[in-house]
Amino acid sequence: MSDFPPCPLCASENTYSDGTLYVCPDCAHEWSPDEPNDAAETDGAVRDANGNLLANGDSVVLIKDLKVKGSSTTLKVGTKIKKIRLVGGDHEVDCKTDAGSFMLKACYLRKS
């Protein structure tokens, strides 16, 4: 069990210190220990893995291979997704790919 705070973007407990910053290896978010933990959630905006604001119609790229639950399909890292739609709930992004329609978490996306 680590003494480091969970990631403010994806809430992963798998964080570590990299000198003066905390790093989340799951979503690649880096933040300062002096930064408030809920800064990303207070404005209600959806942010990608790098902290960029996402909007309806943006194009994004997957930063991690994602296995599709209940299927043998895997969404590969580097897959470009066009014309996303932001929705409420646990999975913030609704999108269509060649493999079908999916709802994804923004912490696995990077704005392109």
N, C-alpha and C positions, 0 to 999 in steps of 0.2 A: 504494500500500500504506500503510495507516494504522498508527500506533503505539498504537492503542487495543486493549484486550483483547477477545476474542470474547464474545458474550452468554452468560452462564452458564445461561440457560434453553433457548435454541434453537440455540446454538453458531454463530450468524451472525457473519461477519466484518465486516458492514456496520454498525459502531457508531461513535458520535461522542460528544464531550464537550459537555455543556450546563451550563456553569458548574462546579458542584461534583459533578455526577453524570454517569455514562455512560448513554447511551440507545441502545436497539436499535430502529430503525424498523420492523423486520420483525415483532416480537412485542410492541412497546410496553413492554418491560421497562426499568426504570430502576434503577441500583444505584450505590452509593458506591464510589470507588476503594479505600477502606479495608476494604471488605467482602471476605471470602474468595470467590474465584471459584467454588468448588464448593459453596457453601452450600445451593443449591437441590437438589443431587443427593445430599448426604450423608445426608439423612433418609429417602430412598427414596419420599417422598410425591410425588404428581402435583400440579403447580400450574398454574393458568391463566396467561394473559398478564400479569395484574396481580399475580401471586404468591399468589393465594388458593388454599387447599387444595381439591382436588376429591375427591368421594367418589361411590361408586356411587349412582345414582338422582338425582343433581343435574341441574338444568336449566342449560344454557349457551347463549351467543349467539356466532355467528361474528363475528370482528373484521376479516375480510378475505375478499374473493371468492376462492374456491378452485376451480380447474378440475379436473374429474374426469379422471384419466388414462385414455385409451382411449375417451373418450366426448365428446360435444359438450355435456354437462351442466356447468353451473357452479353451485356452492353460493354464494348471494349473501350479502354482508355483512348482518348483522342477523337472519339466519335463527335462530330459536329451536329448540333441540334439547332434548327432554325425556328423562329417564330414561337417562342415559349409563351405560356400564359401563366400568370401568377394567381394562385388560389390560397385560401386560408387553410389552416390545419397543420398537421405534422409534416406533410410533404408539400412544400411550397410551390413547386413548379409542375405544371401540366404540359406535356409535349407529345409530339408524334415523331417516330423514327421509322426506318425501314422495317424494324422488327415489330412495330405496333405502337399503341398509345401507352404512355407511362406517366406516373406521378413520381417525381424525384425530389430529393432533399437538395437544397441549394448548396450545402456544404460539399457536395461532390461535383460541383460545376464551376467552370471558370468562364467569365465573359470573354468573348472573342471579338 
